[in-house]
Amino acid sequence: MTDPSSESPARSALEARLRAGDFVVTAELSPPVATEAPHLLERARALKGLATAVNVTDGAGAKAHLSSLVAAKLLLDAGVEPILQMTCRDRNRLALQADLMGAMALGIRNVLVLSGDDPKAGDQPETKPVFDLDSRALLAIADRMRRERRLPTGTEIKGRVDLVLGAADLPVDPPPGFDAKGLAAKLAAGADFVQTQFCMDMGVARRYAARLLELGLAQRAGILIGIAPIPSARSARWMREKLFGTVIPEAIVTRLEGAADPAREGRAICAELLQELAEIPGIAGAHVMAPQNPSAIPETIAASGVAGRKRAAVA
């Protein structure tokens, strides 16, 4: 893993802000099922000055969309720093290495490495998955590529390999003896930042972050907690039931259920959570996702007032 305290120049704005101790907000957009992307770019531009970087998903929901690599380049050209999501589901190791080099050639620096959704969950369930590598193995290969500028075969890579690597994690209310072994392995493989599944319970977030600090993990990579402007109580229940690892307390469901305007209430709740996360030691920022309503993300971040804040100090 690259030492975040290194004096070498930051490779991206995301890495620079994590190093500076800022409270970092990232957002997520899904490329369209289209050959043109005006709405994607409109939504991305709306996040300028609010989100440090914007994820572009890679076949989210195990469905075909515009290539994440192409979408990331479109965002970059529009002046929005992308985070390229790269899943192990669809490509073997040769194709994954080729796409990592392609990202570098296009000027894309941030890459979030994921396993990918099972094709059986998508709209073409007969699709044959690849999974030649798992996410930890891909992280390790990408880390070696940037450290040694070589492929796993030893072949030299011409040019710079300025990757900033991300991994995913499930935030949990840590039981006694919780060792975060899976996360530790991803950090050892080279992850510089971590984006988590939805965690709307700040008690869980605090205890999760505290345990990661005890284990020395939160000091090694920026932990960004996933949250959402949930538009209704029905959506909240669906997320809890269908999205593995999602944490949404019943108090939020009740609040949405009793609101005259649930969508507005959902944005307000998310803004409040952003403010709370900025006060939790061990948490470097938040990752705001709203797959069904991405237009709610800029308003939510702006309402929170966290843009430009420093993260909570670690005692």
C-alpha positions in Angstrom: 0.0 0.0 0.0 1.2 3.5 -0.7 2.0 5.5 2.4 -0.6 8.3 2.6 2.0 10.5 4.4 4.4 10.2 1.5 5.8 13.5 0.3 5.3 12.5 -3.3 2.8 14.7 -5.2 -0.8 13.7 -4.9 -2.0 11.7 -7.9 -5.5 13.1 -7.9 -7.7 15.7 -6.1 -9.2 12.8 -4.1 -5.9 11.7 -2.8 -4.8 15.3 -2.1 -7.9 16.0 0.0 -7.6 12.8 1.9 -3.9 13.6 2.7 -4.9 17.1 3.8 -7.3 15.8 6.4 -10.4 17.3 4.7 -13.8 15.7 5.1 -14.2 14.3 1.6 -17.5 13.8 -0.1 -17.8 11.6 -3.2 -20.9 10.8 -5.2 -22.0 8.1 -7.6 -23.7 8.1 -11.0 -24.6 5.3 -13.3 -23.8 5.6 -17.0 -27.0 5.4 -19.2 -28.1 2.7 -21.5 -27.3 5.0 -24.4 -24.6 6.0 -26.9 -24.8 9.6 -25.8 -24.6 10.9 -22.3 -25.9 14.5 -21.9 -27.9 13.8 -18.7 -24.9 12.0 -17.1 -22.7 15.1 -17.8 -25.4 17.5 -16.6 -25.7 15.6 -13.3 -21.9 15.4 -13.0 -21.4 19.1 -13.5 -24.0 19.8 -10.8 -21.7 18.2 -8.4 -18.7 20.5 -9.1 -17.6 22.1 -5.9 -19.7 19.7 -3.8 -18.2 16.3 -4.4 -14.4 15.8 -4.7 -14.9 13.0 -7.1 -17.7 11.1 -8.8 -18.0 7.3 -9.2 -19.1 5.9 -12.5 -20.6 2.4 -12.0 -19.5 -0.6 -14.0 -22.5 -2.6 -15.1 -24.5 -1.9 -11.9 -27.2 -4.4 -11.0 -25.5 -6.8 -13.5 -27.0 -4.9 -16.4 -25.4 -3.4 -19.5 -24.8 0.3 -19.5 -22.4 2.7 -21.3 -18.8 1.6 -20.6 -17.6 2.9 -17.2 -14.2 3.7 -18.8 -15.8 5.8 -21.5 -18.1 7.5 -19.0 -15.2 8.3 -16.7 -13.4 9.9 -19.6 -16.5 12.0 -20.4 -16.6 13.2 -16.9 -12.9 14.1 -16.9 -13.3 16.1 -20.1 -16.2 17.9 -18.5 -13.9 19.0 -15.6 -15.3 16.5 -13.0 -12.8 14.1 -11.4 -14.0 10.5 -11.9 -13.6 7.4 -9.8 -13.7 4.5 -12.3 -15.5 1.5 -10.9 -13.9 -1.8 -12.1 -15.5 -5.1 -11.5 -14.0 -8.6 -11.7 -17.3 -10.0 -13.0 -17.0 -9.3 -16.7 -13.3 -9.5 -17.6 -10.3 -11.8 -17.2 -7.0 -10.6 -15.8 -5.6 -9.6 -19.2 -8.6 -7.4 -20.0 -8.5 -5.9 -16.5 -4.8 -5.0 -16.8 -5.5 -3.6 -20.2 -8.3 -1.4 -18.9 -6.1 -0.2 -16.0 -3.4 0.9 -18.5 -6.2 2.4 -20.6 -7.4 4.5 -17.7 -3.9 5.8 -17.1 -3.6 6.7 -20.8 -6.8 8.7 -20.6 -5.8 10.5 -17.5 -8.1 8.7 -15.1 -6.4 8.1 -11.7 -9.0 6.9 -9.2 -10.1 3.3 -9.5 -12.6 1.5 -7.2 -12.0 -2.2 -7.4 -15.2 -4.4 -6.9 -16.2 -8.0 -7.3 -19.4 -7.1 -9.2 -23.0 -8.1 -8.9 -24.0 -11.7 -9.8 -25.3 -11.8 -13.3 -28.3 -13.9 -12.1 -29.5 -10.7 -10.4 -29.6 -8.8 -13.6 -31.8 -8.7 -16.7 -29.7 -11.3 -18.7 -29.4 -14.0 -16.1 -27.9 -16.4 -18.6 -24.8 -14.3 -18.7 -21.6 -16.2 -18.0 -19.6 -14.6 -15.2 -15.8 -14.4 -15.4 -14.4 -13.8 -11.9 -10.9 -14.7 -13.0 -9.7 -12.6 -10.1 -11.4 -11.5 -6.9 -11.2 -7.8 -5.8 -8.3 -8.4 -3.4 -6.2 -10.1 -6.2 -7.0 -7.2 -8.6 -6.0 -4.7 -6.0 -2.7 -6.4 -5.5 -2.0 -6.5 -9.3 -2.9 -2.9 -9.7 -0.7 -2.0 -6.7 2.3 -3.8 -8.2 1.7 -2.1 -11.6 2.0 1.3 -10.0 4.9 0.5 -7.6 7.0 -1.4 -10.1 5.5 -0.3 -13.4 5.4 -3.9 -14.4 2.7 -6.5 -15.3 2.5 -9.7 -13.2 4.7 -11.3 -15.9 7.5 -8.8 -15.2 6.9 -7.0 -18.5 7.7 -3.3 -18.1 4.9 -0.8 -18.4 6.1 2.3 -20.3 4.9 5.5 -18.8 3.5 6.6 -15.4 1.1 4.4 -13.5 -0.5 7.0 -11.1 -3.3 4.9 -9.7 -5.3 5.8 -6.6 -6.9 2.6 -5.5 -10.2 2.1 -3.7 -12.0 -0.9 -2.1 -15.4 -1.5 -0.7 -16.5 -2.6 2.7 -19.6 -3.4 4.8 -19.8 -1.3 7.9 -20.9 -3.3 10.9 -21.6 -2.8 14.5 -18.5 -4.6 15.6 -19.0 -7.6 17.9 -16.4 -8.5 20.5 -13.2 -9.5 18.9 -14.1 -8.0 15.5 -10.8 -7.9 13.5 -12.0 -6.5 10.1 -9.9 -9.2 8.5 -11.3 -8.7 5.0 -10.8 -4.9 5.1 -7.3 -5.4 6.4 -6.5 -7.7 3.5 -7.7 -5.1 1.0 -5.5 -2.4 2.6 -2.5 -4.7 2.6 -3.2 -5.4 -1.1 -3.0 -1.7 -1.9 -6.2 0.2 -1.2 -5.8 3.9 -0.5 -9.5 4.7 0.2 -12.6 2.7 1.1 -16.2 3.3 0.2 -18.8 1.5 2.2 -22.3 0.1 1.7 -25.2 2.3 3.1 -24.9 3.0 6.8 -27.5 5.4 8.0 -27.1 4.5 11.7 -24.6 6.9 13.2 -24.2 4.8 16.3 -23.0 1.9 14.2 -20.8 4.3 12.2 -19.1 5.6 15.3 -18.5 2.1 16.7 -17.2 0.8 13.4 -14.8 3.8 13.0 -13.6 3.5 16.6 -12.8 -0.2 16.1 -11.0 0.5 12.8 -8.9 3.1 14.7 -8.1 0.6 17.4 -6.9 -1.8 14.7 -4.8 0.8 13.0 -6.8 0.5 9.8 -8.6 3.9 9.6 -5.1 5.6 9.8 -4.0 3.7 6.7 -6.8 4.6 4.3 -9.6 7.1 4.0 -12.9 5.5 5.1 -15.9 7.0 3.3 -19.3 5.9 4.7 -22.1 5.3 2.2 -25.4 7.2 2.7 -28.4 8.2 0.6 -31.2 10.7 0.4 -33.9 8.1 0.7 -37.1 9.2 -1.0 -39.6 7.2 1.0 -40.2 4.7 3.8 -40.9 2.0 1.1 -37.5 2.7 -0.5 -35.8 2.4 2.9 -37.4 -0.9 3.6 -36.5 -2.2 0.2 -32.9 -1.2 0.6 -32.7 -2.9 4.0 -34.2 -6.1 2.6 -32.5 -6.3 -0.9 -29.1 -4.6 -0.6 -26.8 -6.8 1.4 -25.1 -5.1 4.3 -27.3 -2.0 4.3 -27.9 -0.4 7.8 -31.0 1.8 8.1 -32.4 2.3 11.6 -36.2 2.0 12.2 -36.2 5.6 13.4 -35.4 6.8 9.9 -38.1 4.7 8.4 -40.6 6.1 10.9 -39.5 9.6 10.1 -40.0 9.1 6.4 -43.3 7.5 6.9 -44.6 10.4 8.9 -43.3 13.2 6.6 -45.7 15.3 4.5 -43.0 15.3 1.8 -40.9 12.1 2.2 -38.4 12.9 -0.6 -37.7 16.3 1.0 -37.4 14.7 4.4 -35.0 12.1 3.0 -32.7 14.8 1.7 -32.8 16.5 5.1 -32.0 13.3 6.9 -29.0 12.7 4.6 -27.7 16.2 5.1 -27.9 15.8 8.8 -26.0 12.5 8.6 -23.3 14.2 6.5 -22.9 16.7 9.3 -22.7 14.0 11.9 -20.2 11.9 10.0 -17.9 15.0 9.8 -17.7 14.9 13.6 -16.7 11.2 13.9 -13.0 10.4 14.4 -11.7 7.8 12.0 -14.2 8.7 9.2 -12.6 10.5 6.3 -15.8 11.4 4.5 -19.0 10.1 2.9 -20.1 8.5 -0.3 -23.5 9.7 -1.4 -25.5 7.4 -3.6 -29.0 7.8 -5.0 -29.3 5.3 -8.0 -33.0 6.1 -8.6 -32.8 9.8 -8.0 -29.3 11.2 -8.7 -30.6 14.8 -9.0 -31.1 14.8 -5.2 -27.4 14.4 -4.5 -26.2 18.0 -5.2 -29.0 19.6 -3.1 -28.3 17.2 -0.3 -24.6 17.9 -0.1 -25.1 21.6 -0.4 -27.7 21.7 2.4 -25.2 19.9 4.7 -22.6 22.6 4.5 -19.8 20.0 4.9 -17.9 21.0 1.7 -14.5 22.3 2.6 -14.6 21.1 6.2 -11.8 19.3 8.0 -12.6 15.8 9.3 -12.8 15.1 13.0 -9.4 14.9 14.7 -8.3 11.5 16.1 -7.3 11.7 19.7 
